[in-house]
Amino acid sequence: MSNCIVVVQFDLPRRSQADAIGGGVASAPTYRDLAGAGLIRKDYLNGDAGTGGVYLWKSRADAEAWFTEERVVQLAERFGITPRLTWYDTHVTVDNLLGETRVDGVAQGDEEAAE
């Protein structure tokens, strides 16, 4: 089963670095608590094209369980604009922090990853 990446984008102006960090740190506990629900990682976005997050989930089903219509409404109310969600299946992940390549979430040896 492949992992799933969801890119959530809000068409909002770039925030200051301090505001971006403050917002991320304030909401981080919510996402840390989702480890048992399949969230592997979340990266917060802040740039000229807007703000948002990149979520890596164990499966599309896990992502869909979190990003319900109700959740999108909550996000729209919080940020004052409806987010744009883009969904991707990801079969191969190169993780330089762990020094591994994963295929469908399973770590591969160097020989397996090269095949």
C-alpha positions as CSV (number, residue, x, y, z in Angstrom):
1,M,0.0,0.0,0.0
2,S,1.4,3.4,-1.0
3,N,1.8,6.3,1.3
4,C,-0.2,9.5,0.6
5,I,0.9,13.1,0.5
6,V,-1.7,15.9,0.8
7,V,-0.6,19.4,0.0
8,V,-2.9,22.0,1.7
9,Q,-2.6,25.5,0.3
10,F,-4.1,28.8,1.5
11,D,-4.0,31.7,-0.9
12,L,-2.8,34.1,1.8
13,P,0.2,36.5,2.0
14,R,3.6,35.3,3.2
15,R,3.8,35.6,7.0
16,S,6.8,36.9,8.8
17,Q,9.2,34.2,10.0
18,A,8.2,34.8,13.6
19,D,4.5,34.4,12.8
20,A,5.0,31.3,10.7
21,I,7.1,29.7,13.5
22,G,4.6,30.8,16.2
23,G,1.6,29.3,14.2
24,G,3.4,26.1,13.5
25,V,4.7,25.6,17.1
26,A,1.2,26.3,18.5
27,S,-0.6,23.8,16.3
28,A,2.2,21.1,16.3
29,P,0.8,19.2,19.3
30,T,-2.4,18.5,17.3
31,Y,-0.4,16.8,14.5
32,R,2.0,15.0,16.9
33,D,-1.1,13.4,18.4
34,L,-2.0,12.0,14.9
35,A,0.9,9.6,14.8
36,G,-1.4,6.8,15.8
37,A,-3.8,7.9,13.1
38,G,-1.3,7.4,10.3
39,L,0.4,10.9,10.0
40,I,4.1,10.3,9.4
41,R,5.1,14.0,9.2
42,K,3.8,17.5,8.5
43,D,5.9,20.3,7.1
44,Y,4.5,23.8,7.4
45,L,4.6,26.0,4.3
46,N,5.2,29.8,4.1
47,G,6.0,31.5,0.8
48,D,5.0,34.0,-1.9
49,A,2.5,31.4,-3.3
50,G,0.7,31.2,0.1
51,T,0.8,29.2,3.3
52,G,-0.2,25.7,4.2
53,G,1.3,22.3,4.9
54,V,2.6,19.1,3.3
55,Y,1.3,16.0,5.1
56,L,2.8,12.5,4.6
57,W,0.3,9.8,5.7
58,K,0.7,6.0,5.9
59,S,-2.2,5.6,3.5
60,R,-4.8,7.5,1.6
61,A,-7.5,6.1,3.9
62,D,-5.7,7.6,6.9
63,A,-5.5,11.0,5.1
64,E,-9.1,10.8,4.1
65,A,-10.1,10.1,7.6
66,W,-8.5,13.3,8.7
67,F,-9.3,15.6,5.8
68,T,-13.1,15.3,5.9
69,E,-15.5,17.9,4.6
70,E,-16.0,19.1,8.2
71,R,-12.2,19.5,8.7
72,V,-12.0,21.6,5.5
73,V,-14.8,23.8,6.8
74,Q,-13.0,24.2,10.1
75,L,-9.8,25.2,8.3
76,A,-11.7,27.7,6.2
77,E,-13.2,29.2,9.3
78,R,-9.8,29.4,11.0
79,F,-8.0,31.0,8.1
80,G,-10.8,32.9,6.5
81,I,-10.3,31.2,3.1
82,T,-11.0,27.7,1.8
83,P,-7.9,25.6,1.4
84,R,-6.9,23.8,-1.8
85,L,-6.0,20.2,-1.2
86,T,-3.9,18.2,-3.7
87,W,-3.6,14.5,-3.2
88,Y,-0.7,12.3,-4.3
89,D,0.1,8.6,-3.9
90,T,3.8,8.2,-3.2
91,H,5.5,4.8,-3.7
92,V,9.1,5.7,-3.1
93,T,10.5,7.9,-0.3
94,V,14.2,8.8,0.1
95,D,14.7,9.8,3.7
96,N,18.2,11.2,4.3
97,L,17.5,11.8,8.0
98,L,17.1,8.0,8.5
99,G,19.5,7.1,5.7
100,E,17.0,4.9,3.9
101,T,14.8,4.5,0.9
102,R,11.2,3.2,1.5
103,V,9.0,1.6,-1.1
104,D,5.3,1.7,-0.1
105,G,6.4,2.6,3.4
106,V,8.8,-0.3,3.8
107,A,12.6,0.4,4.2
108,Q,14.7,-1.2,1.4
109,G,18.3,-2.3,1.5
110,D,20.5,-0.5,-1.0
111,E,20.4,-3.4,-3.4
112,E,16.6,-3.6,-3.3
113,A,16.1,0.1,-3.8
114,A,18.4,0.1,-6.9
115,E,16.4,-2.7,-8.6
